[in-house]
Amino acid sequence: MEIDNWKNTGEALVREFVFKDQTELGEFVLQVAKYSDAVNHHADMRISEWRKLELSITTHDDGNQLTQKDFDWAKGVNELIDL
């Protein structure tokens, strides 16, 4: 299964975002955190070069495998960025 703008590594879904500044990046990280808490599914987040964010999602409870929860979560994040 594929999700727009996400790379399927077979073990995780990964997407990189580039923001205009750190404030925009920080606001998006907060949105993702609130969404993740609401659905009780959390991604690894890596910030680099002051305005880049990489999200990586997998289901740890299922042995770090991709499940429907990951695809649903990624779709939800896509909706956040499109707001």
Backbone as a chain_set.jsonl record, in Angstrom:
{"seq": "MEIDNWKNTGEALVREFVFKDQTELGEFVLQVAKYSDAVNHHADMRISEWRKLELSITTHDDGNQLTQKDFDWAKGVNELIDL", "coords": {"N": [[0.844, -1.179, 0.0], [0.489, 2.241, -0.737], [1.11, 5.606, 0.299], [0.448, 8.963, -0.367], [3.319, 10.942, -0.806], [4.843, 9.602, 1.094], [7.477, 7.38, 1.904], [7.665, 3.961, 1.629], [9.41, 1.761, 3.42], [9.222, -0.864, 3.862], [9.478, -1.627, 6.46], [8.743, 0.636, 7.747], [6.94, 3.758, 7.403], [8.061, 6.689, 5.903], [8.59, 10.162, 5.867], [9.757, 13.299, 4.721], [9.747, 16.686, 5.662], [10.01, 20.119, 4.794], [10.296, 23.259, 6.142], [9.531, 26.817, 6.206], [10.667, 28.18, 8.31], [11.871, 27.837, 11.753], [9.78, 28.291, 13.524], [7.441, 27.642, 12.095], [7.995, 24.936, 11.682], [8.062, 24.031, 14.376], [5.397, 24.503, 15.164], [4.073, 22.681, 13.527], [5.143, 20.263, 14.461], [3.984, 20.236, 16.994], [1.274, 19.99, 16.288], [1.345, 17.428, 15.122], [2.113, 15.931, 17.349], [-0.106, 16.278, 19.059], [-2.104, 15.102, 17.502], [-1.067, 12.482, 17.35], [-1.145, 11.71, 20.055], [-3.903, 11.759, 20.404], [-4.777, 9.637, 18.805], [-3.323, 7.644, 19.864], [-0.894, 6.644, 18.755], [2.389, 6.784, 17.817], [5.074, 8.479, 16.215], [8.572, 8.326, 15.258], [10.515, 11.231, 15.411], [12.664, 13.394, 13.701], [14.602, 16.235, 13.731], [16.414, 18.342, 11.635], [19.026, 20.414, 10.26], [17.859, 22.848, 11.006], [15.29, 23.367, 9.918], [14.129, 21.14, 8.854], [12.14, 18.219, 9.002], [11.848, 14.852, 9.753], [9.619, 12.229, 9.69], [8.939, 9.041, 10.925], [7.112, 6.161, 10.923], [6.006, 3.209, 12.48], [4.609, 0.123, 13.671], [5.339, -0.546, 16.774], [4.432, -2.322, 18.701], [3.798, -4.523, 17.246], [6.126, -5.77, 16.562], [7.735, -3.932, 15.161], [6.616, -3.653, 12.583], [4.827, -2.759, 9.61], [1.493, -1.748, 9.881], [-2.091, -1.432, 9.477], [-2.676, 0.69, 11.132], [-0.461, 2.374, 10.871], [-0.625, 3.301, 8.235], [-3.075, 4.612, 8.34], [-2.421, 6.572, 10.223], [-0.435, 8.037, 8.83], [-1.976, 9.051, 6.719], [-3.609, 10.748, 8.197], [-1.691, 12.611, 9.089], [-0.964, 13.695, 6.627], [-3.305, 15.101, 6.122], [-3.129, 17.049, 8.099], [-0.96, 18.629, 7.206], [-1.986, 19.651, 4.927], [-3.818, 21.502, 5.75]], "CA": [[0.0, 0.0, 0.0], [1.253, 3.487, -0.827], [0.482, 6.827, 0.8], [1.054, 10.123, -1.036], [4.481, 11.624, -0.229], [5.51, 8.769, 2.088], [8.288, 6.272, 1.405], [7.439, 2.697, 2.322], [10.681, 1.035, 3.471], [8.918, -2.243, 4.19], [9.4, -1.697, 7.918], [8.218, 1.908, 8.252], [6.601, 4.817, 6.46], [8.958, 7.804, 6.192], [8.358, 11.373, 5.07], [10.515, 14.484, 5.122], [9.091, 17.972, 5.478], [10.893, 21.279, 4.891], [9.485, 24.409, 6.506], [10.186, 28.096, 5.911], [11.448, 28.588, 9.481], [11.7, 26.954, 12.9], [8.466, 28.491, 14.119], [6.503, 26.817, 11.33], [8.338, 23.548, 11.998], [7.63, 23.759, 15.736], [3.939, 24.458, 15.19], [3.656, 21.43, 12.912], [5.498, 19.189, 15.4], [2.959, 20.241, 18.035], [0.063, 19.413, 15.69], [1.566, 15.981, 14.983], [2.115, 15.36, 18.698], [-1.488, 16.246, 19.545], [-2.793, 14.073, 16.712], [-0.544, 11.182, 17.765], [-1.706, 11.413, 21.369], [-5.339, 11.518, 20.249], [-5.001, 8.31, 18.215], [-2.439, 6.735, 20.609], [0.074, 6.029, 17.83], [3.431, 7.807, 17.825], [6.171, 8.332, 15.257], [9.88, 8.894, 15.55], [10.673, 12.541, 14.774], [14.039, 13.888, 13.65], [14.736, 17.593, 13.206], [17.786, 18.595, 11.189], [19.266, 21.621, 9.467], [17.014, 23.885, 11.585], [13.923, 23.503, 9.391], [13.693, 19.881, 8.249], [11.559, 17.24, 9.909], [11.597, 13.523, 9.204], [8.735, 11.388, 10.482], [9.025, 7.613, 10.616], [6.079, 5.478, 11.708], [5.876, 1.758, 12.408], [3.9, -0.362, 14.85], [6.318, -1.186, 17.656], [3.781, -3.429, 19.405], [3.714, -5.659, 16.322], [7.483, -6.143, 16.148], [8.241, -2.956, 14.189], [6.085, -3.958, 11.26], [3.768, -1.864, 9.149], [0.115, -2.213, 10.034], [-3.07, -0.454, 9.003], [-2.565, 1.876, 12.0], [0.57, 3.258, 10.328], [-1.153, 3.938, 7.027], [-4.11, 5.556, 8.777], [-1.727, 7.683, 10.875], [0.207, 8.837, 7.781], [-3.053, 9.791, 6.046], [-3.991, 11.821, 9.104], [-0.641, 13.641, 9.047], [-1.12, 14.38, 5.344], [-4.411, 16.052, 6.269], [-2.64, 18.174, 8.903], [-0.074, 19.489, 6.416], [-2.789, 20.269, 3.881], [-4.748, 22.486, 6.329]], "C": [[0.891, 1.245, 0.0], [0.413, 4.648, -0.298], [1.212, 8.0, 0.145], [2.156, 10.74, -0.181], [5.209, 10.841, 0.858], [6.29, 7.665, 1.389], [8.01, 5.053, 2.265], [8.733, 1.905, 2.269], [10.471, -0.463, 3.682], [8.788, -2.451, 5.692], [8.781, -0.442, 8.525], [7.77, 2.777, 7.078], [7.408, 6.038, 6.877], [8.607, 8.971, 5.279], [9.2, 12.504, 5.628], [9.727, 15.729, 4.758], [10.147, 19.06, 5.586], [10.003, 22.505, 5.089], [10.246, 25.7, 6.239], [11.036, 28.584, 7.075], [11.153, 27.638, 10.64], [10.352, 27.117, 13.574], [7.433, 27.629, 13.419], [6.741, 25.338, 11.626], [7.81, 23.184, 13.381], [6.119, 23.648, 15.862], [3.429, 23.149, 14.593], [3.975, 20.244, 13.825], [4.441, 19.1, 16.504], [1.647, 19.652, 17.515], [0.187, 17.896, 15.584], [1.516, 15.316, 16.354], [0.688, 15.242, 19.244], [-2.297, 15.183, 18.811], [-2.36, 12.682, 17.167], [-1.097, 10.771, 19.125], [-3.195, 11.057, 21.266], [-5.628, 10.117, 19.71], [-4.132, 7.234, 18.876], [-1.524, 5.926, 19.68], [1.127, 7.095, 17.539], [4.581, 7.465, 16.896], [7.491, 8.768, 15.876], [9.978, 10.197, 14.77], [12.13, 12.95, 14.839], [14.039, 15.273, 13.012], [16.195, 17.791, 12.826], [17.83, 19.887, 10.379], [18.267, 22.731, 9.776], [15.593, 24.003, 11.036], [13.413, 22.251, 8.687], [13.206, 18.923, 9.324], [11.38, 15.937, 9.161], [10.716, 12.774, 10.188], [8.87, 9.956, 9.994], [8.048, 6.89, 11.529], [6.089, 3.983, 11.425], [5.135, 1.321, 13.66], [4.866, -1.17, 15.703], [5.718, -2.403, 18.358], [3.661, -4.684, 18.55], [5.094, -6.025, 15.785], [8.063, -5.235, 15.092], [7.868, -3.32, 12.759], [5.038, -2.912, 10.895], [2.417, -2.525, 9.338], [-0.812, -1.131, 9.496], [-3.024, 0.824, 9.837], [-1.559, 2.872, 11.443], [0.062, 4.009, 9.102], [-2.233, 4.963, 7.377], [-3.47, 6.791, 9.41], [-1.106, 8.607, 9.823], [-0.832, 9.645, 7.001], [-3.499, 10.972, 6.907], [-2.97, 12.955, 9.121], [-0.714, 14.395, 7.728], [-2.244, 15.417, 5.416], [-3.974, 17.261, 7.09], [-1.814, 19.144, 8.05], [-0.859, 20.219, 5.342], [-3.773, 21.306, 4.418], [-4.391, 23.897, 5.928]], "O": [[1.925, 1.278, 0.667], [-0.811, 4.669, -0.428], [2.442, 8.028, 0.105], [1.962, 11.024, 1.002], [6.118, 11.381, 1.487], [5.825, 7.087, 0.407], [8.11, 5.112, 3.491], [9.123, 1.424, 1.205], [11.428, -1.236, 3.681], [8.072, -3.345, 6.141], [8.347, -0.452, 9.677], [8.162, 2.563, 5.931], [7.443, 6.391, 8.056], [8.362, 8.797, 4.085], [9.343, 12.654, 6.841], [9.123, 15.815, 3.688], [11.079, 18.942, 6.381], [9.083, 22.755, 4.311], [11.464, 25.682, 6.065], [12.008, 29.312, 6.875], [10.305, 26.752, 10.533], [9.833, 26.157, 14.145], [6.637, 26.957, 14.074], [5.789, 24.577, 11.799], [7.178, 22.141, 13.544], [5.616, 22.79, 16.588], [2.464, 22.572, 15.094], [3.167, 19.324, 13.95], [4.05, 18.002, 16.899], [0.983, 18.897, 18.225], [-0.747, 17.165, 15.915], [0.932, 14.242, 16.498], [0.326, 14.219, 19.825], [-3.078, 14.453, 19.421], [-3.2, 11.8, 17.348], [-1.474, 9.616, 19.323], [-3.677, 10.161, 21.959], [-6.606, 9.485, 20.109], [-4.192, 6.063, 18.502], [-1.399, 4.708, 19.801], [0.798, 8.184, 17.069], [5.006, 6.314, 16.804], [7.523, 9.482, 16.879], [9.576, 10.264, 13.609], [12.761, 12.869, 15.893], [13.542, 15.461, 11.902], [17.099, 17.453, 13.59], [16.813, 20.375, 9.888], [17.877, 23.476, 8.878], [14.765, 24.684, 11.642], [12.39, 22.291, 8.004], [13.782, 18.83, 10.408], [10.824, 15.914, 8.063], [11.027, 12.694, 11.377], [8.91, 9.699, 8.791], [8.136, 6.99, 12.753], [6.17, 3.553, 10.274], [5.047, 2.087, 14.619], [5.172, -2.323, 15.399], [6.408, -3.396, 18.585], [3.447, -5.779, 19.07], [5.211, -6.535, 14.671], [8.801, -5.689, 14.219], [8.7, -3.295, 11.853], [4.447, -2.27, 11.763], [2.221, -3.693, 9.005], [-0.367, -0.05, 9.109], [-3.297, 1.911, 9.329], [-1.772, 4.082, 11.529], [0.294, 5.209, 8.956], [-2.296, 6.041, 6.786], [-3.91, 7.916, 9.172], [-1.238, 9.827, 9.917], [-0.586, 10.802, 6.66], [-3.737, 12.065, 6.396], [-3.343, 14.127, 9.162], [-0.543, 15.614, 7.708], [-2.135, 16.492, 4.827], [-4.4, 18.382, 6.811], [-1.967, 20.359, 8.175], [-0.449, 21.289, 4.892], [-4.492, 21.929, 3.637], [-5.069, 24.843, 6.328]]}, "num_chains": 1, "name": "protein.A"}
